[in-house]
Amino acid sequence: MKAIRLGLVGSGGMAQRRAAAFATMEGCQLTALTARNARTGAELAQRHEVELLSHWQALIERIDIDAVAICTNNDSHAPIATAALKAGKHVFLEYPLARRLDEGEALVDLAQTTGKVLRVAHPEVVSAEHRQLKKAVAFLGGLLVALFTRLTPGRGARPEVLFNLRVSGPPSLFFVYHVYPLIDLFGPAAWVEGYAHYDGLNADGAYERFVNRAVVGFVGGGTAQWTWAGGIAISRAEQYEHLVLEGGTLAYEADSWCRSTAAGAESLPPLGDDEHSLESLFLKEVRGGDGWCADLDVALEAIRIGLGAEVAAAEGRRVALS
Ligand SMILES: NC(=O)c1ccc[n+]([C@@H]2O[C@H](COP(=O)([O-])OP(=O)(O)OC[C@H]3O[C@@H](n4cnc5c(N)ncnc54)[C@H](OP(=O)(O)O)[C@@H]3O)[C@@H](O)[C@H]2O)c1
């Protein structure tokens, strides 16, 4: 079996995690790395004994690279992935698919026309917990409402990146990690409403504190609401998550899902193992699997909601999605 020669873009938290995973995988040869950050780039390249290039264009032009893993911030996902697909590389891309909707739609078209794999790295694709949730939802019937609340005190390790509309997009786009599984469970959304408030917002898109809310109505019935307040005065992060279904309510408590009905409450049955890692799934897809195509539609739908909420908040109106 010929090894898939992989190039990696970025040297931050996710790049380090992906490099460690791909480097130990049979049938994969981590070949080169490109980083904007000279210090973290040199450290990562040295750790894995790979060549360090100073710009991603140079990596994409290399003929000895079959696939590219893009682990940069949200604003550069689409430009780098587009160039990589056009250069005939398979792409492993951190979520979200793109910072802007038109970029995301163009990427999906490009993946289809080039026939190269575009795997967006949503963890639910391989997760036993998500499979467990899917089974429970199927048993409990239609969705009435999904509720998600997140309250976070600080601004994170890299506030200049996360608390920045230009670089990362609105917090309603950060919800993508939670929107993706709901789309997979309940199908596409018909409309979205949004609310956004930023304190200390400056001309570069950076801000100090936010409250963001998105509400969607699903084509198949039921609504979902996400609220996140970040950089707020609270002693520790808190998160609440409920799926209210016709036959019972699922709640995420203390790191696991509980099912609650009129008859009582219980934890969902024990989890199996994750089916694959995302990295091993990607290598399989490069060798001929095609699950990434259907997932790409879910990844696109998820950014459509996050970015639709941004438009809805700015214009004070409900945005129709389908
Ligand atoms: N799958 C998951 O579980 C998961 C979890 C967290 C995050 N994510 C996603 O993963 C992505 C990266 O997150 P992270 O936490 O790793 O962020 P991070 O620690 O800020 O790392 C981002 C890296 O990308 C580099 N970079 C940014 N723009 C670039 C460009 N145009 N060209 C070359 N390098 C560039 C940064 O360089 P500098 O050091 O010079 O800024 C940094 O090395 C985000 O899109 C995030 O949404 C996924």
The ligand as a Tripos MOL2 file, in Angstrom:
@<TRIPOS>MOLECULE
LIG
   48    52     1     0     0
SMALL
NO_CHARGES

@<TRIPOS>ATOM
      1 N1        -12.0860   19.6440   15.8700 N.am      1 LIG1
      2 C1        -12.0100   20.2110   17.0680 C.2       1 LIG1
      3 O1        -12.2400   19.5640   18.0880 O.2       1 LIG1
      4 C2        -11.6140   21.6670   17.1740 C.ar      1 LIG1
      5 C3        -11.3470   22.2030   18.4220 C.ar      1 LIG1
      6 C4        -10.9090   23.5080   18.4950 C.ar      1 LIG1
      7 C5        -10.7780   24.2490   17.3290 C.ar      1 LIG1
      8 N2        -11.0990   23.7200   16.1240 N.ar      1 LIG1
      9 C6        -10.9040   24.5060   14.8850 C.3       1 LIG1
     10 O2         -9.5460   24.3640   14.4980 O.3       1 LIG1
     11 C7         -9.0550   25.5870   13.9180 C.3       1 LIG1
     12 C8         -7.7460   25.9720   14.5930 C.3       1 LIG1
     13 O3         -7.9830   26.1130   15.9690 O.3       1 LIG1
     14 P1         -6.7800   26.1510   17.0110 P.3       1 LIG1
     15 O4         -7.4120   26.0300   18.3400 O.co2     1 LIG1
     16 O5         -5.7000   25.2120   16.6060 O.co2     1 LIG1
     17 O6         -6.2730   27.6540   16.7770 O.3       1 LIG1
     18 P2         -4.8240   28.2810   17.0750 P.3       1 LIG1
     19 O7         -4.2100   27.5870   18.2440 O.co2     1 LIG1
     20 O8         -5.0440   29.7510   17.0670 O.co2     1 LIG1
     21 O9         -3.9460   27.8630   15.8120 O.3       1 LIG1
     22 C9         -4.1660   28.3680   14.5330 C.3       1 LIG1
     23 C10        -2.8790   28.2380   13.7430 C.3       1 LIG1
     24 O10        -3.1130   28.6400   12.4030 O.3       1 LIG1
     25 C11        -2.0730   29.5610   12.0250 C.3       1 LIG1
     26 N3         -2.6020   30.4260   10.9600 N.ar      1 LIG1
     27 C12        -3.6760   31.2510   11.0290 C.ar      1 LIG1
     28 N4         -3.8730   31.8510    9.8390 N.ar      1 LIG1
     29 C13        -2.9150   31.3800    9.0010 C.ar      1 LIG1
     30 C14        -2.6010   31.6050    7.6500 C.ar      1 LIG1
     31 N5         -3.3000   32.4450    6.8840 N.pl3     1 LIG1
     32 N6         -1.5280   30.9270    7.1290 N.ar      1 LIG1
     33 C15        -0.8030   30.0720    7.8800 C.ar      1 LIG1
     34 N7         -1.0620   29.8180    9.1840 N.ar      1 LIG1
     35 C16        -2.1050   30.4500    9.7220 C.ar      1 LIG1
     36 C17        -1.7770   30.3010   13.3110 C.3       1 LIG1
     37 O11        -0.5360   30.9890   13.2290 O.3       1 LIG1
     38 P3         -0.1500   32.1730   14.2700 P.3       1 LIG1
     39 O12         0.4170   31.4670   15.4880 O.co2     1 LIG1
     40 O13         0.8240   32.9850   13.5360 O.co2     1 LIG1
     41 O14        -1.4390   32.9040   14.6020 O.co2     1 LIG1
     42 C18        -1.7480   29.1220   14.2790 C.3       1 LIG1
     43 O15        -0.5610   28.3710   14.1650 O.3       1 LIG1
     44 C19       -10.1680   26.6250   14.0790 C.3       1 LIG1
     45 O16       -10.8110   26.8070   12.8520 O.3       1 LIG1
     46 C20       -11.1240   26.0060   15.0850 C.3       1 LIG1
     47 O17       -12.4810   26.3190   14.8150 O.3       1 LIG1
     48 C21       -11.4690   22.4450   16.0280 C.ar      1 LIG1
@<TRIPOS>BOND
     1     1     2 1
     2     2     3 2
     3     2     4 1
     4     4     5 ar
     5     4    48 ar
     6     5     6 ar
     7     6     7 ar
     8     7     8 ar
     9     8     9 1
    10     8    48 ar
    11     9    10 1
    12     9    46 1
    13    10    11 1
    14    11    12 1
    15    11    44 1
    16    12    13 1
    17    13    14 1
    18    14    15 2
    19    14    16 1
    20    14    17 1
    21    17    18 1
    22    18    19 2
    23    18    20 1
    24    18    21 1
    25    21    22 1
    26    22    23 1
    27    23    24 1
    28    23    42 1
    29    24    25 1
    30    25    26 1
    31    25    36 1
    32    26    27 ar
    33    26    35 ar
    34    27    28 ar
    35    28    29 ar
    36    29    30 ar
    37    29    35 ar
    38    30    31 1
    39    30    32 ar
    40    32    33 ar
    41    33    34 ar
    42    34    35 ar
    43    36    37 1
    44    36    42 1
    45    37    38 1
    46    38    39 2
    47    38    40 1
    48    38    41 1
    49    42    43 1
    50    44    45 1
    51    44    46 1
    52    46    47 1
@<TRIPOS>SUBSTRUCTURE
     1 LIG1         1 GROUP 0 **** ****
